[in-house]
Amino acid sequence: MSNADVRAVMRIESLSFTTSWPASAFQSELNDNKLAYYFVGREPSDSEADVVAYGGIWVILDDAHITTIAVHPDRRGHRYGEQMLVHLLHESIARGASWITLEARESNEVAQNLYRKYGFATIATRRAYYSDNGENAVVMWAGNLRGELYAQRLAALEHALDATLTAEDR
Ligand SMILES: CC(C)(COP(=O)(O)OP(=O)(O)OC[C@H]1O[C@@H](n2cnc3c(N)ncnc32)[C@H](O)[C@@H]1OP(=O)(O)O)[C@@H](O)C(=O)NCCC(=O)NCCS
């Protein structure tokens, strides 16, 4: 993600979250936070309007934290979220993380399904974490990202993902 992408990201952000980040939060993550890495997923034509997904991580020593991930509502269910998560996992591993964590709304079954598929387990509940409606957050966690077991799981899931994407292209 670059500063030029923030406008397109904000369109998706406001359609995806009840309490959305302001553009300044993305700009500060991109320009000031040395621990932050943000990415966009585009549809083939490569223009700003074609950003369909984005996601971000912080990597602090061997811990990674997924700060956000979203797909444009019109483009959900086409594996963009999964591709973004795979990318965030690889970036985390490449930058030295062994563990990865995130918070999700307790009611957000779609996101939790995606994370569980990639080996995340719920390790805690943060009561009334979301100030807009007092909803609990579930804290999810996966690791050891650098271990053989996780590497095999990730490779198998990516293989299946590639096969699905190839089949959809036909
Ligand atoms: C969560 C989100 C990123 C998923 O992206 P997506 O592109 O729609 O999802 P994908 O097509 O990549 O699906 C991948 C997996 O997600 C889960 N999933 C996706 N859509 C689902 C649905 N309608 N119901 C249940 N699970 C679903 C499944 O586990 C699916 O894998 P499977 O089909 O093999 O079981 C997207 O729904 C989104 O942007 N939601 C709003 C923002 C948000 O909640 N972000 C997460 C904050 S913690």
The ligand as a Gaussian input file, in Angstrom:
#p B3LYP/6-31G(d) Opt

LIG

0 1
 C      -13.217000     -11.457000       6.280000
 C      -12.999000     -11.132000       4.788000
 C      -11.664000     -10.400000       4.652000
 C      -12.952000     -12.456000       3.991000
 O      -12.616000     -12.167000       2.637000
 P      -13.294000     -12.912000       1.383000
 O      -12.507000     -12.557000       0.186000
 O      -14.749000     -12.616000       1.336000
 O      -13.134000     -14.445000       1.779000
 P      -12.580000     -15.633000       0.842000
 O      -13.389000     -15.739000      -0.376000
 O      -11.109000     -15.450000       0.681000
 O      -12.879000     -16.911000       1.765000
 C      -11.859000     -17.525000       2.531000
 C      -12.443000     -18.216000       3.758000
 O      -13.158000     -17.275000       4.569000
 C      -14.292000     -17.919000       5.162000
 N      -15.523000     -17.346000       4.583000
 C      -15.585000     -16.510000       3.506000
 N      -16.881000     -16.168000       3.278000
 C      -17.626000     -16.820000       4.209000
 C      -19.016000     -16.857000       4.497000
 N      -19.912000     -16.166000       3.763000
 N      -19.454000     -17.600000       5.539000
 C      -18.569000     -18.285000       6.305000
 N      -17.219000     -18.287000       6.087000
 C      -16.763000     -17.559000       5.053000
 C      -14.168000     -19.375000       4.798000
 O      -13.358000     -20.019000       5.775000
 C      -13.437000     -19.304000       3.466000
 O      -12.744000     -20.487000       3.145000
 P      -13.571000     -21.808000       2.674000
 O      -14.572000     -21.347000       1.647000
 O      -12.529000     -22.693000       2.107000
 O      -14.208000     -22.323000       3.925000
 C      -14.166000     -10.278000       4.212000
 O      -15.368000     -10.929000       4.509000
 C      -14.241000      -8.860000       4.761000
 O      -13.622000      -7.936000       4.224000
 N      -15.054000      -8.646000       5.822000
 C      -15.234000      -7.310000       6.405000
 C      -14.001000      -6.824000       7.118000
 C      -13.617000      -7.784000       8.243000
 O      -14.453000      -8.293000       8.975000
 N      -12.295000      -7.991000       8.386000
 C      -11.737000      -8.876000       9.399000
 C      -11.535000      -8.125000      10.644000
 S      -10.945000      -9.216000      11.951000

